[in-house]
Structure formats: structure tokens, C-alpha cells
Amino acid sequence: MKFNVQIRADVPNTFAKKNGEKVQERLLTCIDLTPDAMVADSFEVLASNLPFNEAGSLVGKTAELHVTHMVARNVGVRLQGKVFPAAAAK
């Protein structure tokens, strides 16, 4: 599934698993910009292809989101996928 999105928040998400393994990931809050707008509200995305140390750099930018997994949560769904930022206009 592909979406054109605007990124509203870009924060680092760090936690330790039960086995002690440290997990570092980027949590993005996005708004769907596709013409038929399948998702009316903002939604969260775990971006697997973005470097952890550059968190915050995508706020306010548009990107293409390729969804690979949907994870059920107590409230709604969190998407997992790859985010490809739009090229900067010159």
C-alpha cells in the first residue's frame, strides 16, 4: 500500500526488549495527502529505512510511504513501512 503523506512529527523512539536488546527507531506522525484520502485522521508510522540519529529532520515535509505491516494497538493501528522523502525543490 502506498500513501503520499505530510510528516507532522518526527521523534526518536527507544526501548529495551525483555532480552535486553536495545531498539532505536523513528516514529512519524503523518497526514494522508492522497486525493481519495483513505485515512481521515493523523496516524503513526515506524520508519524502518530512516537513520535514528536524524530524528526531527522531516517535520513539515512531504514523503511517499510504502506500508509493509499494520500493527493493532489499543487505539487504532500503527503502520510499519519505508518512508521516501520528496526531493527538495530548487
C-alpha positions in Angstrom: 0.0 0.0 0.0 1.3 3.5 -0.9 0.4 6.9 0.5 1.5 10.4 -0.1 1.9 12.0 3.3 2.9 15.1 5.1 5.0 14.5 8.2 3.7 16.3 11.3 6.1 14.9 13.9 9.3 13.0 13.7 10.6 11.7 17.1 13.1 9.1 18.2 11.6 6.0 19.9 14.0 4.0 22.1 13.3 1.0 24.3 14.8 -2.3 25.6 13.3 -5.7 24.9 12.9 -8.3 27.6 16.1 -9.9 26.4 18.0 -6.6 26.9 18.3 -5.8 23.2 18.1 -2.0 22.7 15.7 -0.9 19.9 16.1 2.5 18.3 13.5 3.6 15.7 11.9 6.7 14.2 8.2 7.3 15.0 6.5 9.6 12.5 3.0 11.2 12.8 1.6 11.7 9.3 -1.4 13.0 7.4 -2.6 11.3 4.2 -2.4 13.7 1.2 -3.7 11.3 -1.5 -6.7 12.6 -3.4 -9.1 9.9 -2.1 -7.7 10.2 1.5 -8.1 6.7 2.8 -7.2 7.8 6.3 -9.0 10.8 7.6 -7.0 11.4 10.8 -3.3 11.6 11.5 -1.6 8.2 12.0 1.7 6.8 13.3 4.4 5.2 11.2 7.5 3.3 12.3 10.0 4.1 9.6 12.4 1.2 9.1 14.7 2.8 6.5 15.5 6.2 8.2 18.6 6.7 10.3 17.8 7.1 14.0 20.2 10.0 14.6 18.5 12.4 12.2 15.1 12.4 14.0 13.2 15.7 13.7 14.6 16.5 10.2 11.4 15.6 8.3 8.8 17.7 10.1 6.6 19.6 7.6 7.9 17.8 4.6 6.0 15.5 2.2 7.0 11.9 1.5 5.9 8.7 -0.1 5.1 5.9 2.4 5.2 2.2 1.5 3.4 0.3 4.1 4.8 -3.2 4.9 2.9 -4.1 8.2 0.0 -2.9 10.2 0.2 -3.5 14.0 -3.0 -3.4 16.1 -2.9 -1.2 19.2 -5.4 -0.4 21.9 -6.4 2.7 20.0 -6.2 2.3 16.2 -3.3 0.9 14.1 0.4 1.7 13.9 1.9 1.3 10.4 5.3 0.0 9.7 7.0 0.8 6.4 9.5 2.7 4.4 9.4 6.4 4.0 10.9 8.1 1.0 11.1 11.9 1.4 10.2 14.1 -1.6 13.1 15.7 -3.4 13.7 19.3 -2.4 12.6 21.8 -5.0 15.3 24.0 -6.3 
